[in-house]
C-alpha cells in the first residue's frame, strides 16, 4: 500500500514538472464562433457588407424619394408619419422659463408669445407649426435642416430672428477634400464641412431647391457656405460617426410597396369579377344567312369590322352564330385575406416603431390593460425622441439664438441672456387612459410625498406658477360673487 502511494506521488510530481501543450502547439484551435458568423449552407446567401456609418447612407436620396412617394400614395405610410408627428409634437412643445425672478419670467413669456407667430421665415407657420413641419420632414426624409435668419431691427419683429426650414435635398451628398471657398485643411463629407478635429463648421447648401430646377450635377456656383452657427441639423443617428439621417420607413419600405401592390391586385381582381355579363349564342342555321343577321355581324362600320362591345355590369349581349366567349375565372380574395393583411401591417407598424393599433385603428381583441401596456411603451419611445432629438437639436438651439437676438434687439438686457436661455420644455401632456383612476393615483402620490404637486402640474404641460395664479384669481372671483353674509360650504 505504501509502495503504491509512493509511485502515485512520484507520477504526480513528474506530470507537474512536464510542460503544458498549448492549442497552437497541438495544432487544434478551439472554435468559439457564433452560428451567425459561419458561411455554411444556411448563411451562404447572406451578403452583409461592412460599410461604415456614412458609406451605408449613400442610397439616402433614393430612400428619401421613395418614402415621400409612399407617404403620398400609401395609406399605411401616411398614417405612420401622421401618428408619429401627432404624438411627438401635439399642439407644440412649450418653453417655461426657470428663472426665479417673477417679473423677468413674465416678460420672457410675453416676449416669446409675441415672437412665436412670426418665427417662420416663409411667413406661413408659427413656432409650434414649425415644430410639426420639422418633425414630419424628419420622420419622412430622415432629417431636416433649420437655418437661423437674423433680421434687421427695421423689419419690426418682436425679436429680430426667424427660422427657415430646409429639406434634406438642400444639402447635397457632396464629398470633397478641396472646394472653392473652403478653408485649407477642412473637408466636406455628405455636404457637411468639418475641420481637422472633425467638428462641424459649415454646411454647403443649394441656393434653390434642386427638385424645382434642372440641376443635374453639383457645382460651386450652385452652393453657398452656411456657417454651423447659423444652421441646425435634426436627425437620429443610429451609428457612431453618422453624419446624415435615414427615413424611419427605410426598414419597411420594400414591404410597404409589396403589400400595396398585393392589395391593389386583389381590389382590381374583385372589380373585374363583379363585371357579370350574359352572352347569348345561337346555333348556325343551314343555308344562306338572313340579311338582318349579316347586318348584325358586319355592324355599321364602313370597313365591315365587327363592333367592339364594352363590358358593363348586367350586360346582355347577343352573339353571332358560331361565336363564343370565354372568361378567366379569377379567384376571390380568399378567406385568409383579412388576417394576412393584418399580419403584414403588424410588421409594418413594428418596423416604424408604432403600435399596430395606432397605425391601423384596429382595436380587435385588445383589453384596457393590454392597451395601457402598449401605450405606455410607445409613450416611453416618444419621450426618448422628444428629449434626445427634438428638444436638444431644434427647440433649445432656437431658444438660445432667440435669447441672443432679443438682447441685440433691445428687448432684454445682455445680462439677462443666460436667464432667457434657461427653460424647461413642456411637451403636450398625454391624455388619461382612465381619467378617474389616473387622477386618483397622482393625488395619492402627492399626499404620500412621492411627488411634488408642481411636478404633477408640469407633467400636464402647464406652468405650476400660472396654475396657482389662476386658482387664486378664481377664488377671488368666486368670493366677490358670493352674496354678503353667505357662508362657504362646510362652514
N, C-alpha and C positions, 0 to 999 in steps of 0.2 A: 504493500500500500504506500509505504514511504517512497519506494523507487518510482512508482507511477506518478506520485505528486511531484517528485524532483524532475522527472522527464518533462512533465507538463509545464512546469515553471521555466525550464530551460528553453522549451519551444516558444513560449510566450515572449521571453526576452529576445530571442532571435528574430521573431516577427516584428517586434517593436523597433529593433535596430535596422531592419530591412527598409530600403527606400520605397515610397509610395508611388505607384504609377499614375500619372495624370491622364486625362482624356486625350490630350494632344499626343502623349507618348504611345498610348494604345491604339490611337487612330480612330476611335469611336467617339464622336462628338454627340453629346446629348441633344436631342431635338426638343427644344422648348419653343413651340411655334403655335400661333393661333390657326385654327382651321381656315379662317377668313384670309390668311396670308398665303395659303397654298395655291398652286397653279394646276391642280388636277382637273379631272373631267368636269366637276361641278362648277369650278371657277374659271374655266378656260375662256369663256366668252365675256368675262367681266373686265373691260378695259377701264382702268382708273388712273388717269394722268396725274402726275404730281405737280400740277400747276400752282404757282404762287398766288397769293391773295388778289393781286391785280391782274395777272395774266388770266385768271379764272373768270374775270368780268369782261373779257374782250367782246363777248356777244351781248354786251349791255344794251346797245342800241336796238338790236333785233328783238330782245326780250321786252324792252320798253314799248316798242311799236306794236308788238303782238298783244301785250297786256292792255294797251289802250284800246285796240280793236275789240278785244274780248269784253272790256268794260262797256263798250258802246253797244255790242250786239248780243252778248250772252247774259241772261238774267242772273245766273249764279255768280258770275264775276262782278256784275254791277251791284248785286246785293251784298257781296262780301266787302267791297270797297265802302259802300254806304254804311254798313254795320260798324266797321272799324272807325270810320270818321265820326259817326254819331256817338260812339261810346268813348272815344278818346277826347273829343272836344266838347260835345254837347252844345250848350249855348255860349261856351267860352271859358278859358282858364284865366281867372281874375287875380291881379296883384293886390296884396294887402300890405301896406307899409308897416314895418316893425318898429318904427321909432317910438320912443316913449313920450315925445313932445306932442301933445294932443293937437295944438294949433298947427304945427308943421304937418302932422298926419292929415288933418282936414284939408290943408292947402294942396298937398300932394295928390290926394284922392280927387279933389275938384279939378286940378290941372290935368290929371290923366284922363278923367272923364271928358274934359273939353277937347283933348287932343285925339282920343281914340276914333271919333268919326272921320278924321282927316288923315289917318295913318297910312292909307293905301295910296301909293304914288300914282296908280292908274285912276284914282278918284272913283272907284266902284264900291269897295267894301270898307267896313270899319276894321279896327284891330282884331276883333273876335271873328269877323268874317275872313280875315287873312289867315287866322289860325285854321279855320276849316278848310280853306283852299290849299294851304300848305300841307296839311295832313292828307288831303286827298291826293295831291301830287306825290307825296312821299310814298303812300301805300301803293299807288298805281305805277309810278315810274321808278320807285326805289330811292328817290332823293329829290330834294328841291333846294334851290339857292335863293338867298334873300340879300338884296343889295340895299345898304343903308344910304339913303339920299339926304344929305344935309342941305337945307333950303336957306334962302336969303331971308333976312328979317322983314323986308318989304313984302314978302309973299303973304304975310298976315296970318300965319298959322299960330296956334297957341304955343306950340313948341316947334322950332324950325327943323323938323325931321320927318321923313316919310320912308316907307318900306316898299321896295319893288320886288315882287316875287318873280323868279326866273325859272323856267322849266329846265329839266336836265339837258335838253338839246342845246341850250345856250352856251354850255361849256363843253367843247368837243373833246373826244378821247384822243388828245394830242400828246405825243411823246417826242421830246426834243432835248438835246444836250446844249444846243445853241439856238438862239431865236432873236430876231431883231427887237431891240428894246429890253432884253432880259440882262440883268447884271451878270458879269462873268463869275463862273463857279456855281451858279444856280442851274437847276434842271427842271424840265416840265414833264410830269407824268400824269397821264389821264386828264390833261388840261389844267393841272394844279402845279404852280411853281413852288419849288422848295429850295431852301438854302443848303449849305454844306452839311448841316447837322439834322436835316430832314424836317425842319419847321416849315409850315405853310406860310408863304409870304405874299402870294398873289394868285389870282385866278384869271385865265385868259378866256374872254367871253366874245361871242359874236355880237356885232353891233345891232343886228336884227335877227329875228328867229329864222334859222335856216330852213325850216319847213314851210315858210311863207315866201321863199325866194327860189332861185335856181342854183344855189351854191352846191357844187359837186366836190370840190377839193378845198382844203383849208389853206389859206394864205395869210401872211402877216397883215395885209391890208384889210382883211375881214375881221380881225380880232382886236380887242382893246384889253389892256392890262389893268385889272382892278385890284388894288391892294387888299390884303387879307383883312385889314381893319375895317374895310367898307363892305365886306361880304361875309355872309354866314351860310353854312352848308349843313343841312339837316338830312341825315341818313342813319341807318342802323348797321354798323359794322358787324359782320359775323366771323371775321378772322383778324388777328392782329396785323396791323400794317395795311389794311384795306383802305383804299382812297375813295372809291365810288360805291354807291349803293345799287342794289338789285331789287326788283319788284318783289313784293310779298307773294305774288301769284306765280312766280317762276317755278316752284316745285310742282305745281298742279296745272300749269298752262297746257301741257300736252294732253292730260286727262280732260281738261275743260273742253278742248277742241273735239276730242273723240266723243265725249258724251253729248255735246251739242249736235254733232253730225249724226250720231245714232238717233237722238230724239227727233231731229228733223226728218230722217229717213222713215221712222215709224209713223210720224204725222203725215207725211206725203203718201205712204202706203195706205194708211187708213182713209185718206181723202180719195184716193183712186178707187179703193174698194167700195166707196159709197156711191160711185157713179154707176148705179144699176141701170141697165138699159135692156129693152126687149127687142129682139130681132125675129122677123118672120121670114121663113124661107119657103117658097113654093116649088113644087115639082116642075121639071122641064116638060112642056107639052110636046106632043108629037106633031110634026108638020111645021109649016111656017109660023113664026111668031106674030101675034096681032100687032097692028100699027101702034096702038097705045102703049104696048109693052116695050116696043122698040124705042118709042119716045122716052119712056121712063129710064131705059138703060143708057140712052145717049145723053139725056139731060138737055139743057137748053144752051150748052156751050157751043159756040160756032166751030170749035175744033173737034167736037164729039167726045171730049173727055168726060168720064164719069164724075158726077158731082161728089165733093167731099162733105160728109155729114159730120158735124161736130157732136161729140157725145155729151149729153146733158142728163142730169138725174131724171128718171122717169120717162126717158125717150122710148118711143115705139117706132121702129123703122122697118119698112118692108124692103126686102132684098129681091134682086132679080133672080129668076130661076137659075139654079145651079150654084148660086153664091152661098157662102157660109162664113161665119165669123167665129173665131176662136179667141178667147181671152185668157190671159195669165191669171192664175189664182194666187194672189199674194197672201201669205199667212197673216193672221191678225197679230196684234201686239203681244199676245201671249199672256197667260195667267200670272207669270212672274215679272212682267214688265215693271209694275209699280215698285216691287221690292228691289229689283235690280237697280232702278234709277235711284231709289233711296240710298242703297249701299254706296253707289257712286258719289252721291252728294255728301254722304258721311265722310268719305275720304277727301273730297274736295274741301269741305269745311275744316277738317283736321289739318290739312296742308296749309290753309290760310290762318290757322290759329284761332278759329272761330268755333263755338258750339254749333252743332248741326241744327239745333232748334232755332237759333238766331238767324242762321243763313237762309233756311227754308220756311220758317214759321210752322214747322211740323212738330206739334206737341203730343203726338200719339204716345200712349204708354209711358208718360212722364209724370211722376208724382211730384207733390210740392217739395218733399225732402230731396228728391233727386234733382229737381230744378234748382234748389238752393245750392247744392254742391256744385252744379255746373256753372251757375252764375258767379259763385264765389271764386272759383278757379279762374274764370275768364276775367273777372274784375282785378284779380292779382296781376294778371298779364297786362291788363290795361294800365294799372298803376305803375308797373315796371316801365312801360313805354312812355308814360307821361313824365315820370320823374328822371328817367335816364336819357330820353331822346328829346321830347318836345320842349320841356322846360329849360334844360341846360343848353340846348342847341338853337332854340328860337326865342323863347319868351325872355329869359334872363339877359342874353346879349342885347336884345332890342331895348329892354328896360335900362341897361347900363348906358347905351348910346343915347337914350331919351333923357337920362339924368344930365349927361354932359351937355346935350343940345339945349336943355331947359336953362342951364346956367349960362350958356353962351347967349341965349335969347333974353336973359334978364328975368326969367320967370322965377328962378330961385337963386340964392346966393351960392357962390362956388364952395363955401364951407359946408353947404347942405347936400352936396353931391353924394357923399357916402351914405347919408341917411336916405336919400332918394333911391339909391340902388338897392338898399336892404329891404326886401319884400318877402312875403310868404305867398306863394302861388296857390290859389284855391280852385281846383277843378270842380266842375259841377257835381253835386252830390248824387249818389246812386239812389234810385227810388227804393222805398221799402218793399220787401217781398211780402212780409206780414206786418202791416203798419202797427197794430196794437202790440204784438209781441216784440217787435224791434224797438219801439219806443220804451216799453216797459223794461227791456233788458238794459238800455242805455241809462234809464233812470236809476235802476238798481246799481249799476256800475258807479255812477256818480255818488250815490248815497253811501256805498261801501268804501269809497275813497280810491277805487281802482283807476278812475279817470277824473280829470277836471271838467267842470261844466263848460269852460271855454273850449276845451278840446272837442267836445261833442258838437258845439255850435260850429266850430271851424270845419269839422268833418262834413257838415252840410253845405259848405261853400259860402257861408255867411260870415260876417265880421262880428266877433263877440262884442266889441265895444258898440258897434252900431245896433246890435240886437238889444243890448242893455239900455241904450239911449231911447230906442223905440218903445221898449216896455215902460220906461219911465214916463215918456210922453203919453202913452196910452193910459197909464194910471192917473196922471194929472188930468187928462181929458175926461176920464170916467168920473173922477172926483168932482170936476166942475159941472158935469151934467146931473149929478145926484141932487135931488131936492134937499132943501135946508132941513135939518133935523132928522133926516133919514139915517138909519143905522146900516152899517155894512153887514153883509151876510155873515152870520156866525157870531155877531157882537152880542 
